[in-house]
Amino acid sequence: MMAVLLSATTASAFIDSYTISHDKLPEEAQQMLTDYFPKAKVSSIKIDRHLLKKTDYDVRLTNGIKIEFSNKGKWTYVTSKRKAIPEDLIPAKIRKYVADNYPDVKIISIRKKTTSYEIGLSSSVLLTFNRLYKLTKTEKAPTEDSDSDSDSDSASDAESDS
């Protein structure tokens, strides 16, 4: 009985997913697309509605960029498999850290969380910074085929550049 209840709860957590047009995105999301990706065309916009969390938006551009927005239109994740994401999306102190420590590497993803930023590099390294832009974690980025946890290195020996 417990397994049935757990299965029903898990299945009902995801309510609905459907596509919408660009003009149905929240205003802030539309503005972000205009500001940072003025030449890119939208390939698809999907709304995911969940029971346990608010609606979010997944936007895919024809240039390979994927952007996730919160229900209010604030971007939470930007990623690209082929090229660097716009520098202006990345806080200056994080950009400087990456340029100083990974000079020949592109930033291909950024996830903005409540208390941190996760930065994905083209060298398959994932960096985590706190809201004060201090490096807190360095790890090998998980591959698409890998379900296991990756090894991580402590950032305690990272330089404390501001």
C-alpha positions as CSV (number, residue, x, y, z in Angstrom):
1,M,0.0,0.0,0.0
2,M,2.9,2.4,0.9
3,A,4.5,1.7,-2.6
4,V,1.2,2.5,-4.3
5,L,0.8,5.8,-2.3
6,L,4.4,6.8,-3.1
7,S,3.9,6.0,-6.8
8,A,0.7,8.0,-6.9
9,T,2.4,11.0,-5.2
10,T,5.4,10.9,-7.5
11,A,3.3,10.6,-10.6
12,S,1.0,13.5,-9.5
13,A,3.9,15.9,-8.8
14,F,4.2,16.6,-12.5
15,I,0.9,18.0,-13.7
16,D,1.3,19.3,-17.2
17,S,3.7,20.3,-20.0
18,Y,2.8,22.2,-23.1
19,T,4.2,24.7,-25.6
20,I,3.4,28.3,-25.9
21,S,4.3,31.3,-28.2
22,H,7.0,33.9,-27.4
23,D,4.4,36.5,-26.5
24,K,3.0,34.3,-23.7
25,L,6.3,34.3,-21.8
26,P,6.5,36.6,-18.7
27,E,7.7,40.1,-19.7
28,E,11.0,39.8,-17.9
29,A,11.8,36.6,-19.8
30,Q,10.9,38.3,-23.1
31,Q,13.2,41.2,-22.3
32,M,16.1,38.9,-21.3
33,L,15.8,37.1,-24.7
34,T,15.8,40.5,-26.5
35,D,18.8,41.9,-24.5
36,Y,21.1,38.8,-24.6
37,F,20.0,36.9,-27.7
38,P,18.8,39.6,-30.1
39,K,19.6,37.7,-33.3
40,A,18.6,34.2,-32.1
41,K,15.3,32.7,-33.1
42,V,13.1,30.8,-30.6
43,S,12.8,27.1,-31.6
44,S,10.4,26.1,-28.8
45,I,9.0,27.3,-25.5
46,K,7.6,24.7,-23.1
47,I,5.8,25.3,-19.9
48,D,6.2,22.7,-17.1
49,R,3.6,22.9,-14.4
50,H,4.3,21.0,-11.2
51,L,2.3,20.2,-8.1
52,L,5.1,20.8,-5.6
53,K,6.7,23.8,-7.3
54,K,5.6,26.6,-9.5
55,T,5.4,26.7,-13.2
56,D,8.7,27.1,-15.1
57,Y,9.5,27.8,-18.7
58,D,12.1,26.0,-20.9
59,V,13.1,28.0,-24.0
60,R,15.2,26.6,-26.8
61,L,16.9,28.8,-29.4
62,T,17.8,27.7,-32.9
63,N,21.5,28.5,-32.1
64,G,21.6,25.6,-29.5
65,I,21.1,27.7,-26.4
66,K,18.6,26.5,-23.8
67,I,17.3,28.9,-21.1
68,E,15.1,28.0,-18.1
69,F,13.0,30.7,-16.5
70,S,11.1,30.8,-13.2
71,N,7.3,31.4,-13.1
72,K,8.0,35.1,-12.8
73,G,10.3,35.2,-15.8
74,K,13.7,35.3,-14.1
75,W,16.3,33.2,-15.8
76,T,17.6,30.3,-13.6
77,Y,19.8,28.4,-16.1
78,V,21.5,29.1,-19.4
79,T,23.4,26.4,-21.3
80,S,25.0,25.8,-24.7
81,K,26.7,22.8,-26.1
82,R,28.4,24.6,-28.9
83,K,29.5,28.0,-27.8
84,A,30.1,30.4,-24.9
85,I,27.1,32.0,-23.3
86,P,26.9,35.8,-23.3
87,E,29.5,37.2,-20.9
88,D,27.1,39.8,-19.5
89,L,25.1,37.0,-17.9
90,I,28.0,36.0,-15.7
91,P,28.9,38.1,-12.7
92,A,32.2,40.0,-13.3
93,K,34.1,38.4,-10.3
94,I,33.2,34.9,-11.6
95,R,34.3,35.9,-15.2
96,K,37.6,37.1,-13.8
97,Y,38.2,33.9,-11.8
98,V,37.5,31.8,-14.8
99,A,39.7,33.9,-17.1
100,D,42.6,33.9,-14.6
101,N,42.4,30.1,-13.8
102,Y,41.0,28.6,-17.0
103,P,42.3,31.0,-19.7
104,D,41.5,28.9,-22.8
105,V,38.1,27.7,-21.7
106,K,34.6,28.9,-22.5
107,I,31.8,29.3,-20.0
108,I,29.0,27.2,-21.5
109,S,26.5,27.2,-18.7
110,I,25.4,29.1,-15.7
111,R,22.8,28.0,-13.1
112,K,21.6,30.7,-10.7
113,K,20.4,29.2,-7.4
114,T,19.2,30.9,-4.2
115,T,22.6,30.7,-2.5
116,S,25.0,29.9,-5.3
117,Y,26.0,30.0,-9.0
118,E,27.1,26.8,-10.9
119,I,29.3,27.5,-13.8
120,G,29.9,24.9,-16.5
121,L,33.1,25.1,-18.5
122,S,33.9,23.7,-22.0
123,S,36.6,21.6,-20.3
124,S,33.9,19.6,-18.5
125,V,34.6,21.3,-15.2
126,L,31.8,22.5,-12.9
127,L,32.6,25.4,-10.6
128,T,30.3,26.4,-7.7
129,F,30.5,29.9,-6.3
130,N,28.6,31.3,-3.3
131,R,26.6,34.6,-3.5
132,L,29.8,36.5,-2.6
133,Y,31.4,35.0,-5.7
134,K,33.9,32.9,-3.7
135,L,34.7,29.4,-5.2
136,T,33.2,26.7,-3.0
137,K,33.5,23.6,-5.1
138,T,35.2,22.3,-8.2
139,E,34.2,19.0,-9.8
140,K,34.2,17.1,-13.1
141,A,30.9,17.9,-14.8
142,P,28.7,14.9,-15.2
143,T,28.4,13.5,-18.7
144,E,25.1,12.9,-20.4
145,D,25.6,9.1,-20.3
146,S,26.7,9.1,-16.6
147,D,24.2,8.5,-13.8
148,S,26.8,8.2,-11.1
149,D,28.1,11.0,-8.9
150,S,31.3,12.6,-10.1
151,D,34.4,13.0,-8.0
152,S,34.8,16.4,-6.5
153,D,37.7,18.4,-5.3
154,S,37.6,20.8,-2.4
155,A,37.9,24.4,-3.2
156,S,39.5,25.2,0.1
157,D,42.8,25.7,-1.5
158,A,41.3,28.1,-4.2
159,E,42.6,31.6,-4.2
160,S,40.4,34.1,-2.5
161,D,40.5,36.7,-5.2
162,S,37.7,39.3,-4.9
